[in-house]
Amino acid sequence: MYSTTWSTGDTRTYNALLHGLRCLGERGFALLTGRWRALRHFTTSPRKIGHITKAALTLTRIEHGRLS
């Protein structure tokens, strides 16, 4: 049986990294739903919403001058 034991430092490092990534995702979602209010009430297939969200993100990045 495979078991992993984590030290307190490892757990804290993992939690800090996870927190940083979660903050980025939540901030991006808040930015998209705040700017594109239509995304709040969207009911469509997961395939379509992915394309729509990508387009909204691209437009938002252009608007903020962060398109690379």
Rosetta constraint file for C-alpha pairs under 8 A:
AtomPair CA 6 CA 10 HARMONIC 5.88 0.50
AtomPair CA 6 CA 11 HARMONIC 6.35 0.50
AtomPair CA 7 CA 11 HARMONIC 6.35 0.50
AtomPair CA 8 CA 12 HARMONIC 6.18 0.50
AtomPair CA 9 CA 13 HARMONIC 6.11 0.50
AtomPair CA 10 CA 14 HARMONIC 6.08 0.50
AtomPair CA 11 CA 15 HARMONIC 6.06 0.50
AtomPair CA 12 CA 16 HARMONIC 6.06 0.50
AtomPair CA 13 CA 17 HARMONIC 6.22 0.50
AtomPair CA 14 CA 18 HARMONIC 6.10 0.50
AtomPair CA 15 CA 19 HARMONIC 5.95 0.50
AtomPair CA 16 CA 20 HARMONIC 6.22 0.50
AtomPair CA 17 CA 21 HARMONIC 6.35 0.50
AtomPair CA 18 CA 22 HARMONIC 6.04 0.50
AtomPair CA 19 CA 23 HARMONIC 6.10 0.50
AtomPair CA 20 CA 24 HARMONIC 6.52 0.50
AtomPair CA 21 CA 25 HARMONIC 6.38 0.50
AtomPair CA 22 CA 26 HARMONIC 6.05 0.50
AtomPair CA 23 CA 27 HARMONIC 5.95 0.50
AtomPair CA 24 CA 28 HARMONIC 6.10 0.50
AtomPair CA 25 CA 29 HARMONIC 6.15 0.50
AtomPair CA 26 CA 30 HARMONIC 6.06 0.50
AtomPair CA 27 CA 31 HARMONIC 6.08 0.50
AtomPair CA 28 CA 32 HARMONIC 6.18 0.50
AtomPair CA 29 CA 33 HARMONIC 6.07 0.50
AtomPair CA 30 CA 34 HARMONIC 5.79 0.50
AtomPair CA 31 CA 35 HARMONIC 5.99 0.50
AtomPair CA 32 CA 36 HARMONIC 5.59 0.50
AtomPair CA 32 CA 37 HARMONIC 7.90 0.50
AtomPair CA 32 CA 39 HARMONIC 7.73 0.50
AtomPair CA 32 CA 56 HARMONIC 7.13 0.50
AtomPair CA 32 CA 57 HARMONIC 6.77 0.50
AtomPair CA 32 CA 60 HARMONIC 7.55 0.50
AtomPair CA 33 CA 37 HARMONIC 5.32 0.50
AtomPair CA 33 CA 38 HARMONIC 7.63 0.50
AtomPair CA 33 CA 39 HARMONIC 5.85 0.50
AtomPair CA 33 CA 40 HARMONIC 6.07 0.50
AtomPair CA 35 CA 60 HARMONIC 7.92 0.50
AtomPair CA 36 CA 40 HARMONIC 7.91 0.50
AtomPair CA 36 CA 56 HARMONIC 7.23 0.50
AtomPair CA 37 CA 41 HARMONIC 7.68 0.50
AtomPair CA 38 CA 42 HARMONIC 6.48 0.50
AtomPair CA 39 CA 53 HARMONIC 7.84 0.50
AtomPair CA 42 CA 49 HARMONIC 7.91 0.50
AtomPair CA 44 CA 48 HARMONIC 6.52 0.50
AtomPair CA 44 CA 49 HARMONIC 6.32 0.50
AtomPair CA 45 CA 49 HARMONIC 6.34 0.50
AtomPair CA 46 CA 50 HARMONIC 6.24 0.50
AtomPair CA 47 CA 51 HARMONIC 6.98 0.50
AtomPair CA 48 CA 52 HARMONIC 6.32 0.50
AtomPair CA 49 CA 53 HARMONIC 5.90 0.50
AtomPair CA 50 CA 54 HARMONIC 6.16 0.50
AtomPair CA 51 CA 55 HARMONIC 6.25 0.50
AtomPair CA 52 CA 56 HARMONIC 6.24 0.50
AtomPair CA 53 CA 57 HARMONIC 6.05 0.50
AtomPair CA 54 CA 58 HARMONIC 6.12 0.50
AtomPair CA 55 CA 59 HARMONIC 6.22 0.50
AtomPair CA 56 CA 60 HARMONIC 6.08 0.50
AtomPair CA 57 CA 61 HARMONIC 6.09 0.50
AtomPair CA 58 CA 62 HARMONIC 6.20 0.50
AtomPair CA 58 CA 67 HARMONIC 7.52 0.50
AtomPair CA 59 CA 63 HARMONIC 6.09 0.50
AtomPair CA 60 CA 64 HARMONIC 6.22 0.50
AtomPair CA 61 CA 65 HARMONIC 5.96 0.50
AtomPair CA 61 CA 66 HARMONIC 5.05 0.50
AtomPair CA 61 CA 67 HARMONIC 5.39 0.50
AtomPair CA 62 CA 66 HARMONIC 6.09 0.50
AtomPair CA 62 CA 67 HARMONIC 5.47 0.50
